[in-house]
Amino acid sequence: MTRNEGERKPAEVDAGTPTEQHAPAKGWLRIAGLGPGHESLLTAEVQQTLDTASDVVGYIPYVARVPERPGLCRHPSDNRVERERAAQALAMAAAGKRVVVVSSGDPGVFAMAAAVFEIVAEQPRYASIDIAVLPGITAMLAAAARLGAPLGHDFCAINLSDNLKPFALIEKRLRLAAQADFAMAFYNPRSRSRPAGFARVLEILREECEPTRLIMFARAISTADESITSMALSEATPAMADMRTLVLLGSSTTRRAGPWIYTPREA
Amino acid sequence: MTRNEGERKPAEVDAGTPTEQHAPAKGWLRIAGLGPGHESLLTAEVQQTLDTASDVVGYIPYVARVPERPGLCRHPSDNRVERERAAQALAMAAAGKRVVVVSSGDPGVFAMAAAVFEIVAEQPRYASIDIAVLPGITAMLAAAARLGAPLGHDFCAINLSDNLKPFALIEKRLRLAAQADFAMAFYNPRSRSRPAGFARVLEILREECEPTRLIMFARAISTADESITSMALSEATPAMADMRTLVLLGSSTTRRAGPWIYTPREA
């Protein structure tokens, strides 16, 4: 498959106005990333798309970030209903609505884009919908920027939630990533339903890495609740993370420079 | 170390106007990501910072993306002089300039942020400079968005340039990442000075992965030169990548849904 999409500029969106009388409105679906929290971290593309939407769909706190305005219908839904939310958004787009599914961060990183394409795969009639994914600043980039450049060399991103995969697979990936000496970004480190998982993650990392390895906890970056902590891996405790925390682990070369933490470009 | 920076909103920049006569201008350094190419993929934070800068420093084609205006001095420099560029930017900020170092994509991912902190580590007098890193849309997020959601589950990012690390380390990381079943994003896959490296990368991946594994070549995303190709790993050839190409390799679960490619959230 080859697609050359040089003709379509990212910010172009069809406002959906029928040019012929009685022509049905042509719906579309955009899966957009709102960034980590602060509105200045949205791209212009996402902002412009929100301004032309008829419907916004997403998890309650993310939909709340989109201001109300006449002509915009907001559809907040609870956590853990990603499939239902994706199906609702596709059905509205198929019916002619201009729908934006909003995710925090980037929609393609542990967020709504995969859920939407799971439904498209199951229901081929949706493959003809005008869909686009609009990237955003994912949490690990925002957290890394606040700390310096801890992801300045090869790294990996692992979702620590075991809602959708066995913990044994998480453990395998942690050990192999440590052996590869990747810096690591951990999403969804801890929740009320999985209090023990992150404690086990720290145990595994301590088995694989030296005690002085740098670990960083970045909570609610770019919001009023923002806090950042860093320390040696040996000093980290499970309570340092919650579901609003992005955890970064340095590679063996990650180090401090004054108040900053960075991973040198040279191995 | 704990920092709570909730007070500082991301978009706040000091325009550098002295409030007292004869007070020296307070310089600052921002290390900013311009995104993959199209101006609609900049964040508002980066745009606002560029609007208040006195000096812009970076690789020639990235500095060229910042429009000329009165009061802005542009300092383009050649490739492979990252250390010299970082030192120049720090010296100007220490002298009271409002300096933005521009990178394509995100400055913390195989870009200028690590180079700046390398110099800060060597020259501690620079640790007191007002420095901030402003995140951007890195190439793998822009490429993944165009394709669907190939990074929808755990993934890693590897710089294939062996300018700063031995190829043996690249090979080790490729094999461990394949064994961990990460999706993978490859930066800097090929250049004129390293024509054989990417051919060897494809050989290694074919040893570790099944022949039908999906591989994606995303070139110059969001520019007029954009092109996207995807195929089975067995069909990929080294000539499909150049230095403007971001290469994505799916995990074992990555699949197609109509024109889209995604990695399911469930392992």
Interface residues (C-beta under 8 A of the other chain):
Chain A: M1 T2 R3 N4 E5 G6 K9 P10 A11 G35 H38 E39 S40 L41 L42 T43 A44 E45 Q47 Q48 E82 D106 P107 G108 V109 F110 A113 A114 A115 V116 F117 E118 V120 A121 P124 Y126 A127 S128 I131 A132 V133 L134 P135 G136 I137 T138 L141 A142 A144 A145 R146 G148 A149 P150 L151 G152 H153 D154 F155 C156 A157 I158 N159 L164 K165 P166 L169 K172 R173 L176 A177 Q179 A180 D181 F182 S222 T223 A224 D225 E226 S227 I228 T229 S230 M231 R255 R256 A257 G258 P259 W260 Y262 T263 P264 R265 E266 A267
Chain B: M1 T2 R3 N4 E5 G6 K9 P10 A11 G35 H38 E39 S40 L41 L42 T43 A44 E45 Q47 Q48 E82 D106 P107 G108 V109 F110 A113 A114 A115 V116 F117 E118 V120 A121 P124 Y126 A127 S128 I131 A132 V133 L134 P135 G136 I137 T138 L141 A142 A144 A145 R146 G148 A149 P150 L151 G152 H153 D154 F155 C156 A157 I158 N159 L164 K165 P166 L169 K172 R173 L176 A177 Q179 A180 D181 F182 S222 T223 A224 D225 E226 S227 I228 T229 S230 M231 R255 R256 A257 G258 P259 W260 Y262 T263 P264 R265 E266 A267
